[in-house]
Amino acid sequence: MPFDFLLDYLPANVIVKPAIGMFYIYFDKKIVFIFRKTAKNPQHNGIWISTQREHHQSLRSEIPAITDFELDEGFDTAWLLLNDQHDDFESGAISLCELVTRKDHRIGKVTPKSVALFG
């Protein structure tokens, strides 16, 4: 798992679900992050942050290394990205984990899968 050091900064009861080249991180009945590190499309490597558009500005102002998540042209997403090549990746990633630990309302989305994982 990429960035496994971050598990030390997340609550002990997170659930990690592997997928192809990605690891989904769930906490408190929400998907909070996807950790991604693959050779294909390296511009998308790093931490995908599950959030909503109304929280983008406040999260980016708090952690300036966060950027919009840009997929193919025309594909709109509310996810944000902390790219693993950014100079402040480690400190930004730790800050994100601390927000999750404090149950910051700006991070995470309830999905049918996330609810099912927690029973």
C-alpha positions as CSV (number, residue, x, y, z in Angstrom):
1,M,0.0,0.0,0.0
2,P,1.4,3.4,-0.9
3,F,1.8,6.0,1.8
4,D,1.3,3.3,4.5
5,F,3.0,5.6,7.0
6,L,-0.2,7.6,7.1
7,L,-2.0,4.8,8.9
8,D,-0.1,6.0,12.0
9,Y,-2.0,9.3,11.7
10,L,-5.5,7.9,11.1
11,P,-7.9,6.4,13.6
12,A,-7.2,2.7,14.4
13,N,-10.6,1.7,13.1
14,V,-10.3,2.8,9.5
15,I,-11.1,0.2,6.9
16,V,-8.7,-0.2,4.0
17,K,-10.0,-1.8,0.8
18,P,-7.6,-2.6,-2.0
19,A,-8.5,-2.1,-5.6
20,I,-6.3,-2.2,-8.7
21,G,-3.5,0.3,-8.0
22,M,-5.6,2.1,-5.3
23,F,-6.6,1.7,-1.7
24,Y,-9.9,3.0,-0.5
25,I,-9.9,4.4,3.0
26,Y,-13.1,4.4,5.0
27,F,-13.9,5.9,8.4
28,D,-17.0,6.7,10.4
29,K,-19.3,5.2,7.7
30,K,-17.7,7.4,5.0
31,I,-15.2,7.0,2.2
32,V,-12.5,9.6,3.1
33,F,-9.6,8.9,0.8
34,I,-8.2,6.9,-2.0
35,F,-4.4,6.3,-1.9
36,R,-3.1,5.8,-5.4
37,K,0.3,5.1,-6.8
38,T,0.6,3.4,-10.2
39,A,2.7,3.9,-13.4
40,K,-0.3,4.6,-15.5
41,N,-1.4,8.3,-15.4
42,P,1.1,9.3,-12.6
43,Q,-0.5,12.8,-12.5
44,H,-3.3,11.2,-10.6
45,N,-1.0,9.6,-8.0
46,G,-1.3,10.7,-4.4
47,I,-4.3,11.1,-2.1
48,W,-7.7,11.5,-3.5
49,I,-9.8,13.4,-1.0
50,S,-13.5,12.7,-0.8
51,T,-15.4,16.0,-0.3
52,Q,-18.0,18.3,-1.7
53,R,-17.5,21.4,-3.9
54,E,-18.5,23.8,-1.1
55,H,-15.5,22.7,0.9
56,H,-12.9,23.0,-1.8
57,Q,-11.8,26.6,-1.0
58,S,-11.6,26.1,2.7
59,L,-9.6,22.9,2.4
60,R,-7.2,24.4,-0.2
61,S,-6.7,27.5,2.0
62,E,-5.9,25.2,5.0
63,I,-3.6,22.8,3.0
64,P,-2.3,24.8,0.0
65,A,-0.8,21.6,-1.6
66,I,-4.3,20.4,-2.5
67,T,-5.4,20.8,-6.0
68,D,-8.5,20.2,-8.0
69,F,-8.8,16.7,-9.3
70,E,-8.6,16.8,-13.1
71,L,-9.7,13.8,-15.1
72,D,-10.5,13.7,-18.8
73,E,-11.9,16.9,-20.2
74,G,-15.5,17.3,-19.5
75,F,-15.5,14.9,-16.5
76,D,-16.5,16.9,-13.4
77,T,-15.7,15.6,-10.0
78,A,-15.9,16.9,-6.5
79,W,-12.8,15.0,-5.4
80,L,-9.6,16.9,-4.6
81,L,-6.0,15.7,-5.0
82,L,-2.9,15.9,-3.0
83,N,-0.3,14.8,-5.6
84,D,2.5,12.6,-4.3
85,Q,5.1,14.7,-6.2
86,H,4.2,17.9,-4.4
87,D,7.0,19.3,-2.2
88,D,4.6,19.5,0.8
89,F,3.0,16.1,0.2
90,E,4.0,14.5,3.5
91,S,3.0,17.5,5.7
92,G,-0.2,18.0,3.7
93,A,-1.1,14.3,4.0
94,I,-0.6,14.3,7.7
95,S,-2.8,17.4,8.1
96,L,-5.5,15.6,6.1
97,C,-5.3,12.6,8.3
98,E,-5.6,14.8,11.4
99,L,-8.7,16.3,9.9
100,V,-10.2,12.9,9.4
101,T,-9.3,11.9,13.0
102,R,-11.1,15.0,14.3
103,K,-14.1,14.0,12.1
104,D,-13.9,17.2,10.1
105,H,-17.2,17.5,8.3
106,R,-15.5,18.6,5.1
107,I,-13.9,15.3,4.4
108,G,-15.8,12.1,3.5
109,K,-19.0,11.1,1.8
110,V,-21.5,8.5,2.9
111,T,-22.1,5.9,0.1
112,P,-24.0,2.7,0.1
113,K,-20.7,0.8,0.1
114,S,-19.3,2.8,3.0
115,V,-22.4,2.2,5.1
116,A,-22.3,-1.5,4.3
117,L,-18.7,-1.8,5.5
118,F,-19.5,-0.6,8.9
119,G,-22.7,-2.6,9.3
